[in-house]
Amino acid sequence: MIANDQQLQTTLDRIAWFQQQVVHLRKTETIPVNYRASASGFIAEIDRMQLEVREYLSSLPTEAA
């Protein structure tokens, strides 16, 4: 769970890194089954982290206390 803006930025940086990995796989993997197997873990992690970002951004800092 994201507790502050520094953790938010770290999570956003991680999302960007995972997205870059998927982009790289799309360019280099030629076998669809291998691509899906490789990318699925990255995509699941991106989804999980984006949910954390949405939850953090949906409340005001004063509500977290």
C-alpha positions in Angstrom: 0.0 0.0 0.0 1.3 3.4 -0.9 1.6 5.7 2.2 3.1 8.9 0.8 4.2 10.8 -2.3 7.7 9.3 -2.3 6.2 5.8 -2.4 3.8 7.0 -5.1 6.7 8.2 -7.3 8.6 4.9 -6.7 5.6 2.9 -7.8 5.1 5.1 -10.9 8.8 4.5 -11.8 8.3 0.8 -11.3 5.2 0.8 -13.5 7.2 2.6 -16.2 10.0 0.1 -16.0 7.6 -2.9 -16.3 5.9 -1.3 -19.2 9.3 -0.9 -20.9 10.0 -4.6 -20.4 6.7 -5.5 -22.1 7.4 -3.1 -25.0 10.8 -4.8 -25.4 9.2 -8.2 -25.4 6.7 -7.2 -28.0 9.6 -6.1 -30.3 11.8 -9.2 -29.7 9.6 -12.2 -29.0 8.3 -13.8 -32.2 6.4 -16.7 -30.8 3.0 -15.7 -29.4 2.9 -18.3 -26.7 6.3 -17.3 -25.4 5.4 -13.7 -25.5 2.2 -14.2 -23.5 4.0 -16.4 -21.0 6.8 -13.8 -20.6 4.6 -10.7 -20.6 1.8 -12.0 -18.3 3.8 -11.6 -15.1 4.8 -8.1 -16.0 1.2 -7.1 -16.9 -0.2 -8.6 -13.7 2.3 -6.6 -11.7 1.5 -3.4 -13.6 -2.2 -4.0 -12.9 -1.5 -4.5 -9.2 0.6 -1.4 -8.9 -1.9 0.7 -10.9 -4.6 -0.3 -8.4 -2.4 0.8 -5.5 -1.9 4.2 -7.3 -5.6 4.6 -7.9 -6.4 3.8 -4.2 -3.7 6.3 -3.0 -4.9 9.1 -5.4 -8.6 8.6 -4.6 -8.2 10.0 -1.1 -7.0 13.2 0.4 -3.8 13.2 2.6 -6.0 14.1 5.6 -8.1 11.0 5.2 -5.2 8.7 5.6 -4.7 9.7 9.3 
